[in-house]
């Protein structure tokens, strides 16, 4: 059965063209997103890193001028749960 699915996935590869208006809107959106990410960080302003740890998770926030630039969090699993949260 899995061989049939692989065959279907590899042989039913059809491409389709997007209307030029949709391609233009995608490009505009991509450029705006790219610009917003690039301008979100000003290397002349100091960064602030805040971290927090609990018995089951870690989190960190990178901010600049009181605004969050990025955020990270993860749950601890297995042997990671054996370490102290200090």
C-alpha positions in Angstrom: 0.0 0.0 0.0 2.8 2.5 0.9 4.4 1.9 -2.5 1.2 2.9 -4.2 1.1 6.2 -2.2 4.7 6.9 -3.0 4.0 6.3 -6.7 1.0 8.6 -6.6 2.9 11.3 -4.8 5.8 11.2 -7.3 3.7 10.9 -10.5 0.8 13.2 -9.8 3.1 16.3 -9.6 1.2 19.0 -11.4 2.1 22.6 -11.2 -0.3 25.5 -11.5 0.2 29.1 -12.3 -0.9 31.9 -10.0 -2.6 34.9 -11.5 -0.1 37.8 -11.9 -2.1 39.9 -9.4 -1.6 37.1 -6.7 2.1 36.9 -7.4 2.4 40.7 -7.1 0.5 40.7 -3.8 2.8 37.9 -2.5 5.9 39.9 -3.5 4.6 43.0 -1.8 3.8 41.1 1.4 7.2 39.4 1.3 9.0 42.7 1.0 7.0 44.3 3.8 7.7 41.4 6.1 11.4 41.4 5.2 11.6 45.2 5.9 9.7 44.9 9.2 12.1 42.2 10.5 15.2 44.2 9.4 14.0 47.4 11.0 12.8 45.7 14.2 16.4 45.7 15.5 18.4 48.8 16.0 22.0 47.9 16.8 22.6 51.3 18.4 20.1 50.6 21.2 21.1 48.1 24.0 19.4 44.8 24.2 17.8 43.4 27.3 17.7 39.6 27.9 15.2 38.2 30.4 15.2 34.5 31.3 13.0 32.4 33.5 13.1 28.8 34.5 10.7 26.6 36.3 10.7 22.9 37.2 9.3 22.0 33.8 10.1 24.8 31.3 12.6 27.5 30.2 11.9 30.9 28.6 13.9 33.8 27.3 12.9 37.2 25.9 15.1 39.5 23.9 13.8 43.1 24.0 15.0 46.5 22.9 13.7 49.8 24.0 10.9 48.1 26.0 9.7 46.2 22.9 10.0 42.4 22.5 12.3 41.5 19.6 12.1 37.7 20.0 10.8 35.1 22.4 11.9 31.5 23.1 10.3 28.9 25.3 10.6 25.1 25.6 9.4 22.3 27.9 11.9 20.1 29.7 11.8 16.4 29.0 13.5 13.3 30.4 16.8 13.8 32.1 16.5 17.6 31.7 13.9 17.5 34.5 16.7 16.3 36.9 18.6 19.7 36.8 17.9 22.4 39.3 16.1 25.6 38.0 18.6 28.2 39.2 
